[in-house]
Amino acid sequence: MKVLVPVKRVLDYNVKARVKSDQSGVDLANVKMSMNPFDEISVEEAVRMQEAGTATETIVVSIGPAKAQETIRTGLAMGIDRGIHVQTDEDLEPLVVAKILKAIVDAEGPEMVILGKQAIDNDYGATGSMLAALLGWPQGTFANTVEKDGAGLKVIREVDGGLQTVKTQLPAVITTDLRLNEPRYASLPNIMKAKKKPIDAKTPADYGVDTAPRLKTLKVTEPEARKAGIKVEDAAQLVDKLKNEAGVI
């Protein structure tokens, strides 16, 4: 089974995001970037499937600027076989990304696409489902567990209040949640080997996809600073403040 793993280069989750002075977006100048954490989980799952003999070939693909090759190399160092880099400096919307991924799926013919449930930079959480819709494939979203089950997959999903177990036929699109696995650290020998693994260079035009935006960001602002709490003397005072000041009871 061939597995395709889309990954995204995002602001590192340890870095505090700063809004640009003109409020047009997040300032990404001179800050650490890394692979989207949810995508790290999907890379790890694909590598584990290959180690278990379930997957015969794994491909990591990233759509982004020239430096997105670093993100692809990270996936290769974790154990992915080869990469595809669709280079663009535009901030593409989920539908455009899904259309490019569909074209890659049509060209490569994988039986599974596994990707993070969302990217931590925009939190759309839409690409996986849009891709499944464009392909006409079943999808297993927010996956907590993924197991090969005969000719299909058994996926345990995280839902409000518990877990849901579903079975999908292949080919399928899977989106990963945080508790699916613990991504490995790439060893130095594997990092060196990754430098020799092939990365195909492409552009959105190669796949005939129109990248014109359909959404417009009007303004980006930081959240309001949390106000300091207060101490109360007793339960009666607490109830009074909740009722008369907070208005929650």
N, C-alpha and C positions, 0 to 999 in steps of 0.2 A: 504494500500500500504506500503510495506517495503522499506525503503530507506537506502542505504549504503553510508557512508561519509568517504572517504579516507583523511587522514591528514598527514602532514609532519612536523617533528621537524627541524627547521632551525635556523640560526643565527638571533637573534632579530633584527628587522628592525631599531631600534634606535642605534645599535652598529656599529661603523665603522669597516669594514672588514680589516683584516691585512693579507698580503700574507706571506707565510712561507719563510724562508731565502733561501731555496733551490728551490723556485718557483714551488713547486710540487702541491700547492693548497692553500686554505685559512686556516689560523691558527684558530682552534676552541678551543684551550686550554684555560681554565679559562675565558670563555666569556659567556654572557647570551644567552640562547637558548629559543625559544618559538615556538608556532604554526605558520606555514606559514599564513600570513595575508589573502590571498585569500581563504585558507581553513577555517579560522575563519568565513568567509562570508558564505561558504557552510554549515558549522555546524549550524549557525544561521538560515539559510533558512530551513534546515531540521527540526529544532526545531519548527519554526513557522508553518511549514506544519503539524506537529504533533498537535500543539495547535489548529490549525484550523480544525482538524479532517481529513485532507487529507492523512496524513501518520499514519499508525497504529503502526509501530515499526521503530526505528532508530538505526543504528549500526555505530560506528566510528571505523575505522581501521587505524593502522599506521605500517609502515614497517621500522624498524630501530633498533638502539641499545637499551639496557635495559632502558636507560633514556627516551626513546620514550613513556614509560608508563605515564610519567608526562604529555605529550601532550594529550594522550588519556584521562587522568583524567580531563584535562581542558575541553575537549569536553563533558565528562559525567557531569561535573559541570554546563555546559551551558544548559543541558537538554537531552542529548542523552541517550538512554536506556542502552546500553551495548557496550563493546569494544572487539576488536580483535587485538592482538599485534603479528606481525610476526617479531621475533627477528633476527637481523643480524647486524654484525659490518661492513659489506661491504657497499661501496657507490654504490648502484645499479643504473643501467641505466634505462631510461624510459620504454624501451621494457620489461625488466625483471620485473619492477614494474607492468606494465600492465598485464603481464602473471600471476603474483601472484594474482592480483586483479580479473582477469578472473576466476581463480580457486576458489577464495572466493565467487564470484558471483554464480558460478555453485553450490557451497555447500549451500549457504544461500538463493538463489532464490529471490533477491530483484527485484522490478519493476523499481527502479530508482537508479542510481549512480550519486551523485552530489559532485564535487570536484573543487578546485581552478583551474583557467585557467593556472597557472604556479606557480612554486616555486621560491622564490626570491633568492635562493642560486645559482641555475644553469640556471634559465630562459629558460629551454628547451621548456616548454609549449606544450609537446607532449604526456604526459601520458593519458590524457582524450581521445584524438582522437585515440590513439593506442588501448586503451581499447575498444572503440566503434567498431573499425575495427575487433578486435579479437572476440568480442561477436556477431558481425553482427547486432548491434543495431543502431538506428538513434541517432544523437547527436545534442545538442543545445549548441554552444560554445559562450564564452564571454557574458554570460547572464546578461542583465540589469534588466529583469523582468521574473519571472516564474509563470505561472498560470495554474491551472487544467482546461482543456477544454474538457468536455465530457469524452471520453475514452483515451484522449491524453493530451498533454501539449501545451500551447501557450508560446513561448519564444521570448522575445524582445532582440535582439542581438546588441551589440555595434560594428559598422563597421566604416570605414573611412568616415567621412563626415556626419554621421547620425546614424539612428537606422533601423534595419531590423526585421520584425516580421515573425516568422515561426511557424508552427504547427508540432509537432512530435507525433508519436504513442508511446505507452508504450509497453515494457520497453524501457528506453532511458538513455543516458549518458548526463549530463549537466555539463558544466564548468562555473564557476562564475566569473564575473567581479566586479570591486570595487564598483560600484554604485547600486548593487543589494539590499543591506541592510546595516544597521549599527549593527555590532555584539554587543551583550549585555555583561556586566560584570557579572561574576558568583558571586552570593551572598554567604556569609559565610555558611548559612545552606545548600545550594546546594553543596558547596565544601565538606562539611562533609558527605552529602548523597552520593556523588560520590565515596567516599572511600569504600562504601559497594556494589557498582555496579560491576557486574562481568566483568572480562577481560579474554578472552581465550588466552592462550599462544600457539603460533605456530612458525614454522620455514619454510623457503623456501622449505626445503626438504619434509616437510609434504604435500606440494602441487605439488611435483615432478617437480619443476622449476629449470632449469640450470641457475645459477647466474654468469657464466663466462662472463667477460666484452668483449664487441666488439669494444669499443672505448678506446683510450689511450690519456690522457692529456699530452701534450708535455711541456707546460709551462704556468704558471699563473703570470701575471704582473699587477701592479696597473696602472690606467690610468695616462697619463701625467698631471702634474699640469697645471691648466689654467693660461695662461699668463695675466699679468695686461693690462688693457685697457688704452687708451690714450684719451685726450680731444683735440678736433679740434676747430679752431677759427670760422670757418664758413662752409657753405654748399659746397663751392668750394673746400676747403681743404678735406672735407669728401669724396667727389666724387673722388678727386685725389688719396687719399689713398686706397679707395675701388678698383679703377681701376689699379693703378700701384704697390701697395704693396700687397693687399689682392687678387687681380686678380679675383674678383667676378663679375665685370661688364666690 
